[in-house]
Amino acid sequence: MRRAELDTHLEPRGYRLLSKVPRMPNDLAERLVERFGDLQKIMRASTHDLSSVEGISMQRAQAIKEGLARLAETSILDRYS
């Protein structure tokens, strides 16, 4: 393996965090990652953007945003406790 390959920065795509969002089917998580590419873009997406993904209503988009925000907040609090 070349050194350049080992030094490549990896970006989380979001599967692990999306699996922790309540009532998030794997197929919807897969569509979100396909549409947005990585976790940061999913987290920055608006509810309107999220609802543009097949199978995600505005209500579910709001639940996804709230679930991801809660998980991020918990992660930050855990880091500093």
Buried (B, 14 or more C-beta within 10 A) or exposed (E): EEEEEEEEEEEEBBEEBBEEBEEBEEEBBEBBBEBBEEBEBBBEBEBEBBBEBEEBEEEBBEBBBEBBEEBEEEEEEEEEE
